[in-house]
Amino acid sequence: MLKRRKNLSPEAPEFCALSNCMAVISGAWSPNVIWHLRGGPRRFSELKQDIPPISSKILSARLKELGERGVLLRRVCDTSPPSVEYSLTELGHELVVALQAIVEVGHKLKSR
């Protein structure tokens, strides 16, 4: 039987902290929605154009979930007809930094 070794990873995150962060960005297309909101507020139709493969049903579900998780704000504009804009919260902007790191690794993997 092999002896169990200690984990020597520096600053290993607590399991719950990592799980909590992953729960916020989990779900198909959630990282993409956050990524496209990093430049400023977007309306539903604009996000739909930014992410062509996503269906309206899934986009609507992700926007609702991300709003409930505190990642984005939903603002109803006083226009005729009424329109809705979505923008990132402070938490959402912090997640962009993590997504940027993932994108950089993705570029490295792609160039292999």
Backbone bond lengths (Angstrom), bond angles and torsions (degrees), N, CA, C in turn:
res aa  C-N    CA-C-N  psi(-1)  N-CA   C-N-CA  omega(-1)  CA-C   N-CA-C  phi
1 M - - - 1.452 - - 1.530 109.09 -
2 L 1.338 115.66 136.25 1.460 119.92 -179.05 1.517 111.14 -79.97
3 K 1.314 115.13 143.03 1.459 121.23 178.98 1.528 108.97 -75.71
4 R 1.317 116.37 136.30 1.478 121.40 179.04 1.518 109.10 -75.60
5 R 1.338 115.49 128.04 1.458 121.21 -179.24 1.518 110.74 -93.57
6 K 1.314 116.55 153.84 1.459 121.74 175.43 1.518 109.49 -76.18
7 N 1.325 116.11 149.06 1.461 121.46 175.20 1.516 107.79 -80.50
8 L 1.321 117.53 117.28 1.455 122.48 -176.97 1.526 112.55 -101.22
9 S 1.320 117.30 13.59 1.464 120.62 178.97 1.524 109.62 -62.56
10 P 1.339 116.34 128.20 1.464 118.23 179.15 1.525 110.60 -70.12
11 E 1.305 115.52 138.14 1.457 122.25 175.85 1.526 112.45 50.23
12 A 1.300 117.14 48.27 1.467 120.12 177.47 1.522 108.78 -62.51
13 P 1.333 117.50 130.94 1.467 118.93 -178.38 1.521 110.64 -70.29
14 E 1.318 114.16 150.96 1.452 118.24 174.16 1.527 107.42 -62.18
15 F 1.308 115.83 144.90 1.466 119.31 -178.06 1.518 111.49 -56.48
16 C 1.335 116.99 -44.29 1.456 119.10 -176.47 1.531 111.83 -67.66
17 A 1.338 118.78 -33.13 1.465 121.17 179.67 1.528 110.29 -65.80
18 L 1.317 116.38 -44.35 1.462 120.36 178.53 1.518 110.63 -65.62
19 S 1.316 116.49 -43.68 1.460 120.92 179.84 1.524 111.69 -63.52
20 N 1.327 116.40 -40.19 1.466 120.16 178.90 1.523 111.26 -62.20
21 C 1.325 116.47 -43.78 1.466 119.85 179.90 1.523 110.75 -65.16
22 M 1.325 116.93 -43.65 1.456 120.02 -179.22 1.528 111.24 -66.86
23 A 1.316 117.47 -31.45 1.466 120.73 178.51 1.525 110.68 -66.03
24 V 1.330 116.43 -32.96 1.465 120.23 -179.46 1.521 111.13 -68.35
25 I 1.328 117.46 -39.46 1.466 119.60 -176.98 1.525 112.40 -101.08
26 S 1.331 116.81 8.72 1.459 118.92 179.82 1.524 110.52 -72.56
27 G 1.275 115.03 165.72 1.461 120.30 -179.09 1.517 109.95 100.69
28 A 1.307 114.43 136.48 1.459 119.43 179.34 1.521 109.97 -57.24
29 W 1.290 116.39 131.32 1.457 125.31 174.65 1.526 114.94 80.94
30 S 1.324 119.94 -9.01 1.463 120.01 -179.88 1.528 112.74 -58.52
31 P 1.345 118.96 -46.89 1.467 118.24 177.49 1.532 112.23 -60.61
32 N 1.332 117.23 -35.59 1.460 120.57 179.16 1.525 111.25 -65.38
33 V 1.319 116.79 -41.04 1.466 120.77 179.02 1.524 109.56 -63.27
34 I 1.333 116.83 -46.60 1.463 120.63 178.40 1.527 109.45 -60.02
35 W 1.299 117.10 -44.65 1.464 122.42 -177.90 1.530 111.44 -59.04
36 H 1.315 117.11 -43.38 1.463 120.33 -177.51 1.523 113.02 -77.30
37 L 1.313 117.70 -15.60 1.458 120.42 175.95 1.529 112.47 -89.60
38 R 1.329 117.11 -5.03 1.457 119.97 -176.56 1.522 112.97 -64.96
39 G 1.316 117.80 -23.63 1.466 121.55 -178.62 1.519 113.87 -86.87
40 G 1.324 117.44 -7.54 1.458 120.21 -179.87 1.514 111.08 138.03
41 P 1.327 116.25 179.10 1.466 121.21 -176.70 1.530 112.39 -59.97
42 R 1.331 115.10 143.81 1.471 121.96 178.20 1.518 108.11 -137.53
43 R 1.333 115.00 147.15 1.465 120.71 173.54 1.535 108.54 -87.83
44 F 1.327 115.53 165.61 1.461 121.67 -178.45 1.527 110.88 -54.36
45 S 1.324 116.75 -49.23 1.468 120.40 -176.98 1.531 111.43 -63.62
46 E 1.329 116.81 -33.61 1.470 119.93 178.44 1.532 110.31 -68.78
47 L 1.329 116.44 -41.85 1.462 119.63 177.39 1.522 110.73 -64.87
48 K 1.306 116.68 -37.97 1.469 120.83 177.79 1.528 110.57 -60.87
49 Q 1.336 116.96 -38.92 1.467 120.76 177.19 1.527 111.67 -72.43
50 D 1.336 116.78 -33.74 1.466 120.88 178.90 1.524 111.98 -66.19
51 I 1.332 116.61 -32.45 1.464 122.24 -176.47 1.527 108.38 -123.81
52 P 1.333 118.60 74.45 1.469 121.61 -173.32 1.529 116.15 -54.22
53 P 1.345 120.32 -38.58 1.466 117.58 -176.79 1.531 115.10 -70.38
54 I 1.330 118.41 -14.89 1.464 120.66 -175.68 1.532 110.28 -77.64
55 S 1.324 115.35 139.71 1.468 118.91 177.15 1.525 109.16 -83.91
56 S 1.313 116.15 158.08 1.463 120.83 179.24 1.522 111.21 -60.39
57 K 1.326 116.12 -38.68 1.462 120.97 -179.43 1.533 110.88 -62.20
58 I 1.323 116.77 -46.19 1.466 120.95 -178.80 1.529 110.37 -69.40
59 L 1.329 117.31 -41.49 1.466 119.89 178.60 1.520 110.16 -59.67
60 S 1.316 116.47 -44.82 1.458 120.85 178.79 1.528 111.20 -60.50
61 A 1.327 116.79 -42.64 1.463 121.25 179.50 1.523 111.31 -65.00
62 R 1.334 116.94 -42.28 1.472 120.30 -179.60 1.520 111.18 -66.72
63 L 1.325 116.96 -40.59 1.465 119.90 178.74 1.531 110.18 -62.41
64 K 1.307 116.53 -40.98 1.473 120.69 178.81 1.527 110.31 -64.53
65 E 1.338 116.77 -47.22 1.467 121.41 -179.60 1.523 111.40 -61.56
66 L 1.326 116.99 -46.32 1.463 120.45 -178.52 1.530 111.23 -65.90
67 G 1.315 116.60 -33.05 1.459 120.30 175.37 1.517 111.19 -66.58
68 E 1.335 116.64 -42.74 1.467 121.31 179.20 1.521 111.61 -66.00
69 R 1.318 116.71 -29.86 1.465 121.22 -179.01 1.533 112.21 -86.14
70 G 1.317 117.19 -2.11 1.466 120.83 177.05 1.508 114.77 83.15
71 V 1.338 117.28 17.94 1.459 121.56 -178.61 1.520 111.67 -88.11
72 L 1.314 117.23 -32.63 1.458 119.73 -179.58 1.515 111.77 -137.39
73 L 1.324 114.12 160.47 1.461 122.53 177.19 1.512 109.17 -109.11
74 R 1.312 115.83 142.65 1.465 122.44 176.12 1.519 106.83 -111.31
75 R 1.334 115.84 120.10 1.461 120.37 -177.99 1.522 109.49 -121.70
76 V 1.335 115.78 122.96 1.455 120.70 176.99 1.524 107.67 -85.00
77 C 1.331 115.86 121.39 1.466 121.45 -178.16 1.528 109.83 -84.95
78 D 1.304 115.83 142.91 1.468 121.77 180.00 1.529 108.98 -84.42
79 T 1.329 114.69 74.49 1.465 121.36 179.10 1.520 108.34 -126.92
80 S 1.306 115.41 170.00 1.454 119.83 176.66 1.527 108.34 -122.39
81 P 1.293 120.54 112.20 1.457 128.53 -3.25 1.532 110.59 -71.46
82 P 1.331 117.46 159.29 1.460 120.74 -179.75 1.526 111.16 -60.52
83 S 1.306 116.46 143.33 1.455 121.00 175.56 1.522 108.42 -129.06
84 V 1.318 115.49 162.19 1.458 121.55 -177.24 1.521 108.30 -123.51
85 E 1.331 115.65 135.05 1.460 121.71 175.85 1.517 109.00 -115.10
86 Y 1.316 115.07 144.15 1.453 121.94 177.10 1.519 108.00 -115.70
87 S 1.324 116.33 137.79 1.456 121.24 177.52 1.521 109.16 -143.77
88 L 1.320 115.82 159.36 1.456 120.66 -178.52 1.525 111.39 -79.25
89 T 1.306 115.38 145.42 1.458 122.35 171.81 1.535 107.18 -85.92
90 E 1.319 115.68 -177.73 1.466 119.89 176.48 1.531 110.16 -60.07
91 L 1.330 116.59 -42.35 1.460 120.90 176.68 1.529 110.84 -60.45
92 G 1.317 116.73 -41.79 1.458 120.72 178.57 1.515 112.37 -60.20
93 H 1.337 116.31 -40.97 1.474 120.14 178.55 1.529 111.20 -67.42
94 E 1.324 116.71 -33.17 1.465 119.33 176.33 1.526 110.57 -67.35
95 L 1.317 117.30 -35.54 1.462 120.88 178.63 1.526 111.87 -68.09
96 V 1.328 117.18 -28.43 1.473 120.49 178.70 1.520 109.99 -60.58
97 V 1.326 117.10 -37.66 1.471 120.76 178.77 1.528 109.94 -61.13
98 A 1.332 116.85 -43.80 1.467 120.41 178.35 1.525 110.82 -65.79
99 L 1.319 117.24 -41.27 1.467 120.63 179.00 1.526 111.06 -65.52
100 Q 1.333 117.43 -35.11 1.468 120.89 177.73 1.527 110.19 -60.62
101 A 1.337 116.74 -42.07 1.463 120.52 178.04 1.530 110.69 -62.78
102 I 1.317 116.92 -39.98 1.469 120.98 178.14 1.528 110.68 -64.90
103 V 1.325 116.77 -40.69 1.466 121.55 178.65 1.525 110.27 -62.58
104 E 1.331 117.38 -41.74 1.465 120.62 179.95 1.524 110.98 -63.09
105 V 1.320 117.52 -41.62 1.464 120.44 176.09 1.520 110.22 -64.66
106 G 1.326 117.30 -39.16 1.454 121.62 177.35 1.519 112.45 -59.19
107 H 1.343 116.82 -40.79 1.473 120.44 177.41 1.518 110.89 -64.39
108 K 1.326 116.93 -39.25 1.462 120.14 178.48 1.522 110.80 -65.59
109 L 1.337 116.44 -42.11 1.454 119.57 178.79 1.518 111.65 -64.81
110 K 1.319 116.16 -37.54 1.451 120.82 -179.13 1.529 111.65 -66.18
111 S 1.331 116.67 -33.77 1.466 120.56 -177.37 1.527 113.19 -80.79
112 R 1.316 117.44 -6.44 1.478 120.69 179.20 1.492 112.27 -67.23
